[in-house]
Amino acid sequence: YVQLRLAQAREESAELDARFAEQIANWGRQQQAAGLLSATDAAILNTERAVAAASRSQWRAEAQVALQILALLCGERADALAAELAPPAVVAEGFEVRREQPRTPAFDVSALPAQLLAQRPDLSAAHQRWIAAVQQQRSAEAARWPQLSLTALAGETRLRVGGASSSGSMWAFGPSLSLPIFDAGLRKARVQGAEAAADEAAAALQSRWQTAVAEVEESLQRVTAGAEREREVDAVRREWEGIARRSGAQAQAGLQSGTQRNVTFRNALAAYDAVLSVRAEHALAWIRLYRSLGGGWTADTLTNTASAR
């Protein structure tokens, strides 16, 4: 879904960029015909127009690919999903972007409770394997020592010979003692094997915990870095949007040429593209953090846990 929204937003930006590049290329051809621009400079402007058009086609195709993958994951028809997730249309004139991206949660995460990490399926499975190995070790250790058990038998017997029959009751009760003395070290070897299996399971559990902690730490660092980058590039985007608005107003007032305005618009779109990429990376970092903690938690979960502590 993040990739789909990113491709749709980049497609919109590329559509606007291709439109402004086309207008600049037309101006270059006019200037060349009037002898005010060299053929090389006009060719460069035309090449930039072609590159902008190719970028528009690329992101349109990327959006279709992302939609197909998302439809497969959701088990839905692609055409039905396309109608549901259709983005706003690109503006016919001017400089305006309408398509939104998924935004990350607005709260900061400085520490996460260990209970969240313990719910990871791989950690839970490793923990259960360790418990089973410990129980097996205890069972093998218990089998080395004498075991006293009590047995009881109760029932009824019936004997029939010819036409005569007789019946009676029977019962028995007594202890049973097992003395594992002469087993050639078999039980001791079983205990040693069970101990080794328990140690191996404990080491595997510790390794999985260390890996999980490292994954969470990495995800936290990526989320923090993504937030910082998003603030930085968003400030640049706002600056260029302000420049583009002023350039458009100056062009309408005759204080600036349309070509200068279009160049400014293209620079603003370049800054906007950087924001789109950083936002998508930030959202994906949050998803990786969510997955590394096994999922199933929300902002309220973190807030309530922190309050309880």
Phi, psi and chi 1 to 4 in degrees:
 res  aa     phi    psi   chi1   chi2   chi3   chi4
   1 TYR       -  -41.0  179.6   73.0      -      -
   2 VAL   -62.3  -43.7  172.1      -      -      -
   3 GLN   -65.8  -35.7  -65.3  -66.6  -14.8      -
   4 LEU   -64.3  -48.6  172.6   63.3      -      -
   5 ARG   -65.9  -34.7  -68.8  -52.9 -168.3 -168.0
   6 LEU   -65.2  -45.8  171.3   62.0      -      -
   7 ALA   -63.3  -39.3      -      -      -      -
   8 GLN   -65.8  -41.2  -69.9  174.2  -16.6      -
   9 ALA   -68.1  -40.0      -      -      -      -
  10 ARG   -67.8  -32.8  -65.4  -66.2  -64.5  -90.2
  11 GLU   -63.5  -42.3  178.9 -170.0   -2.9      -
  12 GLU   -62.3  -46.2  177.6 -170.9   38.6      -
  13 SER   -61.7  -41.4  176.4      -      -      -
  14 ALA   -67.7  -33.9      -      -      -      -
  15 GLU   -64.0  -45.4  174.4   69.8   28.4      -
  16 LEU   -65.2  -42.3  -65.4  173.4      -      -
  17 ASP   -62.7  -41.9 -172.9   54.5      -      -
  18 ALA   -64.4  -35.6      -      -      -      -
  19 ARG   -65.6  -45.7 -177.3 -175.8  -56.1  168.1
  20 PHE   -68.1  -37.7  -60.5  139.6      -      -
  21 ALA   -65.2  -35.7      -      -      -      -
  22 GLU   -64.1  -42.8  176.4   68.6   28.4      -
  23 GLN   -65.3  -38.4  -65.3  174.2    3.3      -
  24 ILE   -67.4  -40.6  -65.3  174.4      -      -
  25 ALA   -64.7  -38.8      -      -      -      -
  26 ASN   -63.1  -41.3  -68.7  -24.3      -      -
  27 TRP   -61.6  -39.9  171.1   84.3      -      -
  28 GLY   -63.4  -39.8      -      -      -      -
  29 ARG   -65.1  -38.5  -74.1 -170.3  -70.0  -91.6
  30 GLN   -65.8  -42.5  -65.5  172.0    1.8      -
  31 GLN   -65.2  -36.4  -66.2  -65.8  102.8      -
  32 GLN   -66.7  -41.6 -179.9 -171.9    4.8      -
  33 ALA   -63.9  -31.6      -      -      -      -
  34 ALA   -85.0   -1.2      -      -      -      -
  35 GLY    78.5   17.3      -      -      -      -
  36 LEU  -100.3   -4.2  -58.4  176.2      -      -
  37 LEU  -142.8  137.8 -169.3   68.3      -      -
  38 SER   -72.3  160.0   66.3      -      -      -
  39 ALA   -63.4  -34.0      -      -      -      -
  40 THR   -65.5  -46.2  -59.7      -      -      -
  41 ASP   -64.1  -38.8  -67.8  -23.1      -      -
  42 ALA   -66.1  -38.0      -      -      -      -
  43 ALA   -66.4  -36.9      -      -      -      -
  44 ILE   -62.9  -43.9  -68.5  175.2      -      -
  45 LEU   -63.2  -38.6  -64.6  178.5      -      -
  46 ASN   -68.6  -34.8 -168.2   57.8      -      -
  47 THR   -65.8  -41.3  -59.4      -      -      -
  48 GLU   -61.8  -36.6  -66.9  178.4   -6.3      -
  49 ARG   -62.9  -43.7  176.8 -157.7   59.3   79.7
  50 ALA   -64.5  -39.9      -      -      -      -
  51 VAL   -63.9  -41.4  171.0      -      -      -
  52 ALA   -64.6  -40.2      -      -      -      -
  53 ALA   -66.3  -38.7      -      -      -      -
  54 ALA   -65.0  -39.0      -      -      -      -
  55 SER   -63.9  -38.5  178.2      -      -      -
  56 ARG   -61.6  -44.6  173.7 -175.2   56.7 -167.7
  57 SER   -64.8  -38.2  -59.3      -      -      -
  58 GLN   -62.5  -48.5  173.5 -169.8   -5.6      -
  59 TRP   -72.8  -25.9  -72.9  109.8      -      -
  60 ARG   -65.8  -42.1 -174.4  173.4  -60.9  163.5
  61 ALA   -67.0  -39.5      -      -      -      -
  62 GLU   -61.8  -37.6  -69.0  -70.2  -20.0      -
  63 ALA   -65.1  -39.8      -      -      -      -
  64 GLN   -66.4  -40.8  -68.8  -62.9  -36.6      -
  65 VAL   -63.9  -45.8  171.1      -      -      -
  66 ALA   -61.8  -37.0      -      -      -      -
  67 LEU   -66.1  -41.4  179.7   64.4      -      -
  68 GLN   -63.9  -42.1  -67.1  -69.0  -22.7      -
  69 ILE   -65.9  -41.9  -63.9  175.6      -      -
  70 LEU   -65.2  -38.9 -174.9   59.7      -      -
  71 ALA   -63.6  -38.8      -      -      -      -
  72 LEU   -65.1  -42.6  178.5   62.8      -      -
  73 LEU   -66.2  -35.7  -67.7  174.9      -      -
  74 CYS   -86.4  -10.2  -64.0      -      -      -
  75 GLY    68.3   33.5      -      -      -      -
  76 GLU  -116.5  163.2  -61.1  -74.8  -13.2      -
  77 ARG   -74.1  139.2  -68.7  172.5   54.0   89.4
  78 ALA   -64.4  -37.7      -      -      -      -
  79 ASP   -68.2  -37.7   52.1   -5.6      -      -
  80 ALA   -67.0  -39.8      -      -      -      -
  81 LEU   -69.1  -34.3 -158.7   60.5      -      -
  82 ALA   -63.9  -38.5      -      -      -      -
  83 ALA   -67.5  -35.9      -      -      -      -
  84 GLU   -73.2  -35.2 -178.9  179.1   -6.6      -
  85 LEU  -106.8   22.7  -60.0  178.5      -      -
  86 ALA   -65.0  131.4      -      -      -      -
  87 PRO   -82.2  164.3   31.4  -34.7      -      -
  88 PRO   -61.5  151.8  -19.2   30.5      -      -
  89 ALA   -70.8  153.7      -      -      -      -
  90 VAL   -73.3  139.5 -178.5      -      -      -
  91 VAL   -61.7  145.5  -65.8      -      -      -
  92 ALA   -74.2  -33.1      -      -      -      -
  93 GLU  -141.2  159.7  -65.0 -179.2    0.0      -
  94 GLY    83.8 -169.2      -      -      -      -
  95 PHE  -121.2  101.4  179.6   82.5      -      -
  96 GLU  -155.2  131.8 -179.2 -175.3    0.3      -
  97 VAL  -111.3  135.1  -71.1      -      -      -
  98 ARG  -118.0  -21.7  -61.9  176.7  175.5  176.9
  99 ARG   -82.0  132.6  -59.7 -178.2 -179.8 -179.3
 100 GLU  -101.7  163.4  -62.4  -69.4  -23.0      -
 101 GLN  -121.3  157.1  -75.0 -178.6  -80.4      -
 102 PRO   -62.6  133.2  -19.7   30.3      -      -
 103 ARG  -103.1  146.9  -56.8  -59.9  -62.5  -92.4
 104 THR   -75.0  161.3   56.3      -      -      -
 105 PRO   -56.8  152.2  -24.8   33.0      -      -
 106 ALA   -87.1    1.1      -      -      -      -
 107 PHE  -104.3  154.5   59.7   93.4      -      -
 108 ASP   -96.4  144.1  -65.3  -31.2      -      -
 109 VAL  -113.5  111.9  178.4      -      -      -
 110 SER  -101.6  -26.3   56.8      -      -      -
 111 ALA  -151.1  147.3      -      -      -      -
 112 LEU  -123.9  138.0  -66.1  169.2      -      -
 113 PRO   -67.1  144.8   22.9  -32.6      -      -
 114 ALA   -65.1  -23.5      -      -      -      -
 115 GLN   -60.5  -32.4  -68.6   85.5  -14.5      -
 116 LEU   -66.0  -40.8  -66.1  179.6      -      -
 117 LEU   -68.6  -32.3 -165.7   60.1      -      -
 118 ALA   -69.1  -15.4      -      -      -      -
 119 GLN   -86.9    0.2   69.7 -180.0   -4.3      -
 120 ARG   -62.2  135.3  -77.7  178.7   47.6  141.1
 121 PRO   -59.2  -39.7  -23.9   33.7      -      -
 122 ASP   -68.8  -36.5   56.4  -20.6      -      -
 123 LEU   -69.3  -40.6  -71.1  178.4      -      -
 124 SER   -62.1  -42.5  178.6      -      -      -
 125 ALA   -66.1  -41.9      -      -      -      -
 126 ALA   -63.9  -37.5      -      -      -      -
 127 HIS   -65.8  -42.2 -174.9 -109.2      -      -
 128 GLN   -66.1  -37.4  -67.8  -59.7  -37.8      -
 129 ARG   -65.1  -37.3  -75.2 -167.5  -67.9  -92.4
 130 TRP   -65.9  -42.9  171.7   71.2      -      -
 131 ILE   -60.6  -43.8  -67.3  177.1      -      -
 132 ALA   -62.9  -39.2      -      -      -      -
 133 ALA   -66.4  -39.2      -      -      -      -
 134 VAL   -64.9  -42.4  171.0      -      -      -
 135 GLN   -64.0  -39.0  -64.8  -61.4  -29.5      -
 136 GLN   -65.3  -36.3 -175.6   66.9   25.7      -
 137 GLN   -65.5  -42.6  175.7 -171.8   -4.2      -
 138 ARG   -64.5  -39.0  -67.3  175.3  178.9  175.2
 139 SER   -64.8  -41.7  176.4      -      -      -
 140 ALA   -66.7  -36.3      -      -      -      -
 141 GLU   -67.5  -39.8 -179.5   67.6   26.0      -
 142 ALA   -66.1  -30.6      -      -      -      -
 143 ALA   -70.7  -12.1      -      -      -      -
 144 ARG   -77.7  -19.7  -66.9 -174.0   58.3 -167.9
 145 TRP  -105.5  158.0  -53.1  102.6      -      -
 146 PRO   -57.4  143.1  -23.7   33.5      -      -
 147 GLN  -126.8  127.2  -60.6  179.8   14.1      -
 148 LEU  -105.3  128.2  177.8   64.1      -      -
 149 SER  -133.5  153.1   60.6      -      -      -
 150 LEU  -109.7  133.4  -62.0  176.7      -      -
 151 THR  -122.8  149.9   59.1      -      -      -
 152 ALA  -142.7  145.7      -      -      -      -
 153 LEU  -138.3  130.2  174.2   65.2      -      -
 154 ALA  -144.2  140.7      -      -      -      -
 155 GLY  -176.6 -172.0      -      -      -      -
 156 GLU  -132.4  139.3 -178.3  178.3   -4.9      -
 157 THR  -116.2  148.7   61.4      -      -      -
 158 ARG  -138.9  130.1 -178.9  178.3  -62.8  -86.9
 159 LEU  -122.4  131.6  177.8   64.8      -      -
 160 ARG  -129.3  123.2 -176.5  178.5 -179.9   85.9
 161 VAL  -130.4  117.7  178.9      -      -      -
 162 GLY    62.0 -125.2      -      -      -      -
 163 GLY   -97.6   -1.3      -      -      -      -
 164 ALA  -104.3  147.2      -      -      -      -
 165 SER  -138.1  152.7   63.2      -      -      -
 166 SER  -139.4  148.8   62.7      -      -      -
 167 SER  -134.1  158.7   61.0      -      -      -
 168 GLY  -165.9  171.6      -      -      -      -
 169 SER  -114.4  154.0   60.2      -      -      -
 170 MET  -140.0  149.5   57.7  178.6  -63.8      -
 171 TRP  -157.3  155.7   63.0  -86.4      -      -
 172 ALA  -150.8  146.1      -      -      -      -
 173 PHE  -151.0  133.4  176.5   79.8      -      -
 174 GLY  -177.5  161.3      -      -      -      -
 175 PRO   -83.5  159.5   30.8  -33.6      -      -
 176 SER  -133.6  129.3  175.2      -      -      -
 177 LEU  -118.5  127.4  179.7   63.7      -      -
 178 SER  -108.5  125.3  174.4      -      -      -
 179 LEU  -117.8   96.2  -62.6  174.8      -      -
 180 PRO   -77.5   81.1   28.8  -33.4      -      -
 181 ILE  -103.2  -53.6  -59.7  176.6      -      -
 182 PHE  -103.8   85.3  -55.8  104.6      -      -
 183 ASP  -127.3   11.7   60.7   -5.8      -      -
 184 ALA    58.0   31.5      -      -      -      -
 185 GLY    78.3   14.9      -      -      -      -
 186 LEU   -65.2  -47.9  176.1   61.7      -      -
 187 ARG   -66.4  -35.8  -70.5  178.7  173.4   83.2
 188 LYS   -65.2  -38.7 -178.1  177.7 -179.0 -179.3
 189 ALA   -65.9  -38.0      -      -      -      -
 190 ARG   -63.9  -39.4  -71.4  176.8  177.7  174.2
 191 VAL   -63.7  -44.6  170.8      -      -      -
 192 GLN   -62.3  -40.3  -67.4  175.0  -13.2      -
 193 GLY   -64.4  -40.2      -      -      -      -
 194 ALA   -66.2  -38.2      -      -      -      -
 195 GLU   -63.4  -42.1  -70.3  177.4   -8.5      -
 196 ALA   -63.9  -40.4      -      -      -      -
 197 ALA   -64.8  -38.9      -      -      -      -
 198 ALA   -66.8  -41.1      -      -      -      -
 199 ASP   -63.2  -40.8  -67.9  -19.6      -      -
 200 GLU   -63.8  -42.6 -178.8 -179.0    2.7      -
 201 ALA   -64.8  -38.3      -      -      -      -
 202 ALA   -65.9  -41.0      -      -      -      -
 203 ALA   -65.0  -39.9      -      -      -      -
 204 ALA   -64.7  -39.9      -      -      -      -
 205 LEU   -64.3  -43.9  176.8   59.4      -      -
 206 GLN   -63.0  -40.5 -178.3  179.4    4.1      -
 207 SER   -63.6  -42.4  175.9      -      -      -
 208 ARG   -64.5  -38.6  -72.7  -53.0  -49.8  163.5
 209 TRP   -63.9  -44.6  -93.0   98.4      -      -
 210 GLN   -63.4  -41.2  -68.2  174.8  -15.6      -
 211 THR   -63.8  -43.0  -58.3      -      -      -
 212 ALA   -64.2  -42.3      -      -      -      -
 213 VAL   -63.0  -41.3  170.4      -      -      -
 214 ALA   -63.8  -40.3      -      -      -      -
 215 GLU   -64.6  -40.6  -69.1  176.3   -3.2      -
 216 VAL   -66.6  -42.9  172.0      -      -      -
 217 GLU   -61.0  -42.6  -70.6  -68.3  -21.2      -
 218 GLU   -63.6  -42.8  179.2 -176.7   -4.1      -
 219 SER   -63.7  -40.4  -61.8      -      -      -
 220 LEU   -62.2  -41.6  -76.7  171.8      -      -
 221 GLN   -64.3  -40.0  -68.5  -64.5  -29.8      -
 222 ARG   -67.0  -38.8  -69.7 -176.5 -179.5  -85.4
 223 VAL   -64.3  -45.0  168.6      -      -      -
 224 THR   -63.0  -45.3  -57.2      -      -      -
 225 ALA   -65.2  -37.7      -      -      -      -
 226 GLY   -64.1  -38.7      -      -      -      -
 227 ALA   -64.5  -42.0      -      -      -      -
 228 GLU   -64.7  -43.5  -65.8  176.5   -5.5      -
 229 ARG   -64.6  -39.2  -70.1 -174.6   57.7 -161.8
 230 GLU   -64.4  -39.3 -174.5  170.4   -9.6      -
 231 ARG   -64.2  -39.8  -73.7 -168.0  -64.7  -93.0
 232 GLU   -67.6  -50.2  -67.0  171.6   -3.2      -
 233 VAL   -71.9  -27.0  -61.7      -      -      -
 234 ASP   -68.9  -33.9 -160.9   55.9      -      -
 235 ALA   -65.0  -40.2      -      -      -      -
 236 VAL   -64.4  -41.0  175.7      -      -      -
 237 ARG   -61.3  -43.2  176.5 -169.7   60.5   83.0
 238 ARG   -63.1  -37.9  -72.3 -166.2  -61.7  -91.5
 239 GLU   -63.3  -45.8  -68.6  -68.0  -20.3      -
 240 TRP   -69.6  -34.6  -88.7  109.3      -      -
 241 GLU   -63.0  -39.8  -74.7 -177.8   -9.9      -
 242 GLY   -64.0  -41.1      -      -      -      -
 243 ILE   -63.3  -41.4  -65.3  173.1      -      -
 244 ALA   -65.1  -40.1      -      -      -      -
 245 ARG   -64.2  -44.1  -74.8 -167.4  -61.6  -91.9
 246 ARG   -65.8  -36.8  -68.7 -170.0  -66.7  -88.6
 247 SER   -65.5  -40.3  179.0      -      -      -
 248 GLY   -64.0  -40.8      -      -      -      -
 249 ALA   -66.0  -40.2      -      -      -      -
 250 GLN   -66.1  -36.8  -69.6  173.8   -2.8      -
 251 ALA   -65.8  -39.6      -      -      -      -
 252 GLN   -66.8  -31.5  -69.5  179.7   -5.0      -
 253 ALA   -84.1   -0.7      -      -      -      -
 254 GLY    80.2   13.3      -      -      -      -
 255 LEU   -93.3   -4.7  -58.7  177.2      -      -
 256 GLN  -150.6  145.1 -167.9  178.5   82.1      -
 257 SER   -75.5  159.1   66.9      -      -      -
 258 GLY   -64.3  -32.3      -      -      -      -
 259 THR   -66.5  -44.1  -58.4      -      -      -
 260 GLN   -60.9  -39.2  -68.5  175.3  -33.2      -
 261 ARG   -62.6  -43.8  177.4 -157.1   61.4 -170.8
 262 ASN   -65.8  -38.0  -69.6  -23.3      -      -
 263 VAL   -62.5  -42.1  171.2      -      -      -
 264 THR   -63.7  -40.7  -56.5      -      -      -
 265 PHE   -60.9  -41.4  -76.0  171.0      -      -
 266 ARG   -65.7  -39.5  -65.1 -163.7   67.6 -167.4
 267 ASN   -64.0  -39.1  -68.8  -26.7      -      -
 268 ALA   -64.8  -38.3      -      -      -      -
 269 LEU   -67.2  -34.9  -74.0  173.0      -      -
 270 ALA   -62.3  -42.1      -      -      -      -
 271 ALA   -65.3  -36.6      -      -      -      -
 272 TYR   -67.3  -37.4  177.1   67.5      -      -
 273 ASP   -61.2  -38.3  -75.0  -16.0      -      -
 274 ALA   -63.0  -38.5      -      -      -      -
 275 VAL   -64.2  -41.8  174.4      -      -      -
 276 LEU   -60.2  -45.3  -65.6  178.1      -      -
 277 SER   -65.1  -42.2  -61.2      -      -      -
 278 VAL   -67.8  -38.8  170.6      -      -      -
 279 ARG   -62.3  -42.1  -77.2  179.7 -179.6  173.6
 280 ALA   -64.3  -42.8      -      -      -      -
 281 GLU   -62.3  -39.7  -67.8  174.9    2.4      -
 282 HIS   -64.7  -43.2 -166.3 -166.6      -      -
 283 ALA   -63.9  -41.2      -      -      -      -
 284 LEU   -67.0  -33.0  -67.9  174.9      -      -
 285 ALA   -64.7  -39.3      -      -      -      -
 286 TRP   -64.8  -39.3  -97.2  101.4      -      -
 287 ILE   -64.5  -41.4  -66.5  173.4      -      -
 288 ARG   -62.8  -38.9  -77.2 -168.2  -67.2  -92.6
 289 LEU   -63.4  -43.7  174.7   61.7      -      -
 290 TYR   -61.7  -43.4 -171.4   81.3      -      -
 291 ARG   -69.8  -38.3  -66.6 -179.8   59.4 -171.5
 292 SER   -65.0  -20.7   63.9      -      -      -
 293 LEU   -98.1   10.0  -72.0  168.0      -      -
 294 GLY    84.7   -2.8      -      -      -      -
 295 GLY    72.9  179.4      -      -      -      -
 296 GLY    83.6   12.5      -      -      -      -
 297 TRP  -124.3  155.6   55.9  -85.5      -      -
 298 THR  -131.1  179.0   62.5      -      -      -
 299 ALA   -61.8  -36.2      -      -      -      -
 300 ASP   -63.9  -35.5  -64.7  -23.8      -      -
 301 THR   -60.5  -45.2  -56.0      -      -      -
 302 LEU   -66.7  -40.9  -59.7  179.6      -      -
 303 THR   -65.6  -44.8  -57.0      -      -      -
 304 ASN   -66.0  -39.6  -65.5  -22.6      -      -
 305 THR   -65.6  -41.8  -54.4      -      -      -
 306 ALA   -65.0  -37.9      -      -      -      -
 307 SER   -66.4  -38.9  -59.5      -      -      -
 308 ALA   -64.9  -33.6      -      -      -      -
 309 ARG   -74.7      -  -69.7 -174.3  175.1 -175.2
